[in-house]
Amino acid sequence: MEDAITRLRNAVINYEMETIADQAKQALKDGVDPLLAIEKGLAEGIKTVGEKFGKGEIYLPELVMGAEAMKAALAVLEPAVPKGKHRSSAGKVIIGTVQDDIHEIGKNLVSTMLSSNGFEVVDLGVNVPSADFLKKSDEVKPQMVAMSALMTTTMPRMAEVIGPLKKKNKAVKVLIGGAPVTDTYAKEIGADGYSGDASGAVDVAKKLVR
Amino acid sequence: MAFGIKRGVRFNILSDGDLDRIHWGTLHILEKVGVQVDSPTCRKLLKDNGCDVDEKTRIAKIPSHLVEEALAKKKTSITLAGRNPKYDARLDLNHSYMTANGNGAVTVDFETGKRRPSTKQDVANSSKIIDSLQNVHIHWPMVSSTDQHPSVVHLHDFDASLNNTEKHVMYETGVTLSDAKTLTEMGYAVAGGEKEYRRRPLSSCLQCTYAPLQHDSGVMDASLYFAEAGVPLVFFGMPQPGATGPATLVGSLIVGNAEVLSALTMTQLHAPGSSVIYGMGNAPLDMRTTIRAGGSPEHAISSAIATELAHYYGLPSCVGVSATAKEPGDQAVMEYYTGCVGPLLAGADLMCGVGLLEDSSCLFYEQIVIDNEIVGAIARLIRGEWADDTTMALDVIEKVGPGKNFLTQRHTVDHMRSEFFMPSLIDRRSFDAWSQAGSKSLRDSARDKVKGILANYKVPPLEKDVQRKLDMIIEKAKKPMWGGESKTH
């Protein structure tokens, strides 16, 4: 059992995107506890990947591929977790690129870095209608909503979400980012945090969600 | 992995016709004007081989057939070997090699920031830094061990270099016959004997000719000795356009070429088949400040056309870069970048060298690692591009299709390390990350890198019995200096 978990961890570290799902299925067949496989296997693996990226030992594609591998295995393992049990996480986050904006690499990177640091991330993708951010946060009940915008023309969409979001749920934190976004702008529109890059986003997220 | 910088890009400046004209013009100068040869041994050698030699003026006029014959005799396959064979630099006209710069007399102290005469410890430290750097392939003793007995300073330079780098060591201090003998003996000792050394010469000597059209006696006597002893030679012409050469760069190239070809002729008459590398460092005299304009565009283009001429002769080139900047930073970077990129784009085989400022006279440890970064970027620039199945990646483009990205493709991971130059000093982080890390300048980062190398990097020293041999050779070579100076340390 230990071996199967170690193998899953290594499959994330070695970004075995194509084969990791089969490995996860086999693990379940062999009677491995899915929750243990997620926490000690996948989560530990992606943590190692994140650390290596932080130290400059591996490059961006390797980080993203590690996250892809984790996602593929999660799709198998998560449905097998018994009802009522939850994996421990640093916090639940909803993330997306705002409406009318299709830039995804920066958002993906933050998403990856957050999951590699133990956050449970629900990624809504790009060009996410403002209403969807609100609907999804009702459903998922996240501790944090993270939004990305790459263009000055789409930045106001973030403000459009923050108002109603905070009205409904005072406790939820909002993190924003993207090339034109600044600290000043974040304060102006009532966001709780801002970061200029992905590693910084993790630090801010950790401070916001305790 | 191959050692050195692979070249796939080459720009041409001179046409074939230009090169023919420069060659014929040089032969004309050697035959009609001649060169001043101060060494009686060399004059005799030239006279015995049919040159017109005037003993009073010491001018030798060299017939063109002698030069052509010498060019046909020279060794064409030269490998500058390292103490560690993984650092063997094969001069195959397909790779470029960066060297350190050499023999400054001043160092800016890394701890105190004060300018002071350089020491043997500086030679040791800079050798260690050079050993650690990926983009510098050949070492030179970067400064002089001025804290050692004056008669053996250059031997201590060589000693400290051999002990602190496993890369090939080129020196420029074999300027008398006795220097040549001692330096050769040291080289043999480290190689494990003459036979071993001849097979893999782990040192070489760069000899400067004297512009315009002169050969120093000691330098040429030493050169004949080196040629015979199997020590590869670089003959390095350095007329200064506008001062010791014509203001036109091609005119100065002809002056330098006449010097290099006549030196090559003497060595091939004396020791046929000996290794000679074609060197040139024509930086103009700055007409406002009277300083040699190292790192100027004219310096760069002179080195580039000298490289084209060397290749025309089937010889590897060794050309210079330097900087007039007084401290590491903006100006030094501009001068080194300009000075390196021109010749390297033209296919320079040896590019010398990194790390000294004030026109090769003052050592800043930080500049060594900054220049290493510059060469890394240029290495990428000259590697060349080509279109084949792998580089075109049609299958990958098809697989990803519109609207997605290539980050999670195996093709990306397979190529990202070889395709992209990954800087070690250039800071590409966001403003926030950079400012949180202390808003460091390039020079600050260079300083950190040097600190790390000096604290952690280890070079295997020479074996004890080899070291003892070197100590004995140096001790034996110590002699009283001019004016009855006989102090020993």
Interface residues (C-beta under 8 A of the other chain):
Chain A: Y15 M17 Y59 L60 P61 E62 V64 M65 E68 I102 E104 I105 N108 S195 G196 D197 S199 G200
Chain B: G403 N405 L407 T408 Q409 T412 V413 M416 R417 R429 S430 F431 D432 A433 Q436
